[in-house]
């Protein structure tokens, strides 16, 4: 179980480092959604017994960070009509 926790934490760190080098906004939003997915998996590796708290925390992260925030950002990009990023 600890092996999975360390693997997910290293993956989070690599995602953050990679995000520093991305200049395209759409790619960054997708990467942050991936980060949210990894964050949603963390409680499952930390808790030895999966409680309702673990389920609620994971679902909350999935709904907010993986679905809602990227949807709002993509909607804002389309509304502002951003074609190119720096």
Protein Blocks (a to p, Z undefined) as FASTA:
>chain_A
ZZmmmmmmmmmmmmmmmmmmpcbfklmmmmmmmmmmmmmmmmmmmpmbacfklmmmmmmm
mmmmmmmmmmmmmmmmmmnopabdZZ
